[in-house]
């Protein structure tokens, strides 16, 4: 098995600030907003600063109005104009022929695997990819596919790793069918796949006759941070999706893209899985609003993540998962022998800062639309005080 794991890129460019967005990144039709985008005001100190996930965002007043005013029809008959427009715009945004609005990103991944795979096929990807770790074994339960995890740094692997993982022909072996990459890599600390890295994996994927799928849960974060247009990010992949309910601030939804033939078959699976809707334009309108108003605000989330990372790095006894904060995630842990990461997490929560406990005894903080720069400053101050107070408690006990 070891020969199938291969080597992976290590991270570099320590401490680089994320790039600010540029107008050419987002090639969608529609009127540009004349007013500046909304951002929540800073929370007062007696309110929860919620850094658990970017899924914690709530629809803004402008988004709620867009939803209430949405023009709607029967989605299943292709008669919902808002849903149709969202699908057209995301297909154009990601440079693919067609798109399908779905209730969740997990359903986007699962339907993609159902279309691409037959029972007994194998999916290749990083061992930390969301499809393998966090979707309740859906690819196995639904598509009947098994997974081959590649060990690599921060969830980014090479074309050589794909070649090493591909099964040899033989009636006793599963058939290697799909390679999946996650953009950004959640369990890689928000790491971003570069275009060269994607192209390298895509070349190996094509050489072996496989399909390349992008889990684009935070694809727009990657585009804004890197300064690379979303459709360039997806040039080398066969299918992809982007999430609406994370950094873009929508209450629900993801949009899956690919060829027209792929999307036609994906529609079939949407019905089979109970994901087909009726007047879905009320939800799609939130996505349209987000495309017009919220993409550019992701840069602020990235700046806030860098600021929080700097605060963590300045606290003795805490260690960042990576000193390179590429997008909107900060992972860190306690290095103090008598103070656990969980103690810090629980004390933070008691003092009004919610983060998340994740794999490897790490704490994860995710910046988003509903957290201001003042909130981040306050969260950093509270974190420093929590660690100091826990240390003082140990000294008093001894």
Rosetta blueprint (number, residue, H / E / L):
1 X L
2 X H
3 X H
4 X H
5 X L
6 X L
7 X L
8 X E
9 X L
10 X L
11 X L
12 X L
13 X L
14 X L
15 X L
16 X L
17 X L
18 X L
19 X L
20 X L
21 X L
22 X L
23 X H
24 X H
25 X H
26 X L
27 X L
28 X L
29 X L
30 X L
31 X L
32 X L
33 X L
34 X L
35 X L
36 X L
37 X L
38 X L
39 X L
40 X L
41 X L
42 X L
43 X L
44 X L
45 X L
46 X L
47 X L
48 X L
49 X E
50 X E
51 X L
52 X L
53 X L
54 X H
55 X H
56 X H
57 X L
58 X L
59 X L
60 X L
61 X H
62 X H
63 X H
64 X H
65 X H
66 X H
67 X H
68 X H
69 X L
70 X L
71 X L
72 X L
73 X L
74 X L
75 X H
76 X H
77 X H
78 X L
79 X L
80 X L
81 X H
82 X H
83 X H
84 X H
85 X H
86 X H
87 X H
88 X H
89 X H
90 X H
91 X H
92 X H
93 X H
94 X L
95 X L
96 X L
97 X L
98 X E
99 X E
100 X E
101 X E
102 X E
103 X L
104 X L
105 X H
106 X H
107 X H
108 X H
109 X H
110 X H
111 X H
112 X H
113 X H
114 X H
115 X H
116 X H
117 X L
118 X L
119 X L
120 X L
121 X L
122 X E
123 X E
124 X E
125 X E
126 X E
127 X L
128 X L
129 X L
130 X H
131 X H
132 X H
133 X H
134 X L
135 X L
136 X L
137 X L
138 X H
139 X H
140 X H
141 X H
142 X H
143 X H
144 X L
145 X L
146 X E
147 X E
148 X E
149 X E
150 X E
151 X L
152 X L
153 X H
154 X H
155 X H
156 X L
157 X E
158 X L
159 X H
160 X H
161 X H
162 X H
163 X H
164 X H
165 X H
166 X L
167 X L
168 X L
169 X L
170 X L
171 X L
172 X L
173 X L
174 X L
175 X L
176 X E
177 X E
178 X E
179 X E
180 X E
181 X E
182 X E
183 X L
184 X L
185 X E
186 X H
187 X H
188 X H
189 X L
190 X L
191 X E
192 X L
193 X L
194 X L
195 X H
196 X H
197 X H
198 X H
199 X H
200 X H
201 X H
202 X H
203 X H
204 X H
205 X H
206 X H
207 X H
208 X L
209 X L
210 X L
211 X E
212 X E
213 X E
214 X E
215 X E
216 X L
217 X L
218 X L
219 X H
220 X H
221 X H
222 X H
223 X H
224 X H
225 X H
226 X H
227 X L
228 X L
229 X L
230 X H
231 X H
232 X H
233 X H
234 X L
235 X L
236 X L
237 X L
238 X L
239 X E
240 X E
241 X E
242 X E
243 X E
244 X L
245 X L
246 X L
247 X L
248 X L
249 X L
250 X L
251 X L
252 X L
253 X L
254 X E
255 X E
256 X E
257 X E
258 X E
259 X L
260 X H
261 X H
262 X H
263 X H
264 X H
265 X H
266 X H
267 X H
268 X H
269 X H
270 X H
271 X H
272 X H
273 X L
274 X L
275 X L
276 X L
277 X L
278 X L
279 X L
280 X L
281 X H
282 X H
283 X H
284 X H
285 X H
286 X H
287 X H
288 X H
289 X H
290 X H
291 X H
292 X H
293 X H
294 X L
295 X L
296 X L
297 X L
298 X H
299 X H
300 X H
301 X H
302 X H
303 X H
304 X H
305 X H
306 X H
307 X H
308 X H
309 X H
310 X H
311 X H
312 X H
313 X H
314 X L
315 X L
316 X L
317 X L
318 X E
319 X E
320 X E
321 X L
322 X L
323 X L
324 X L
325 X L
326 X L
327 X L
328 X L
329 X E
330 X E
331 X E
332 X E
333 X E
334 X E
335 X L
336 X L
337 X L
338 X L
339 X L
340 X L
341 X H
342 X H
343 X H
344 X H
345 X H
346 X H
347 X H
348 X H
349 X H
350 X H
351 X L
352 X L
353 X E
354 X E
355 X L
356 X E
357 X E
358 X E
359 X H
360 X H
361 X H
362 X E
363 X E
364 X E
365 X E
366 X E
367 X L
368 X L
369 X L
370 X L
371 X L
372 X L
373 X H
374 X H
375 X H
376 X H
377 X H
378 X H
379 X H
380 X H
381 X H
382 X H
383 X H
384 X H
385 X H
386 X H
387 X H
388 X H
389 X H
390 X H
391 X H
392 X H
393 X H
394 X H
395 X H
396 X H
397 X H
398 X L
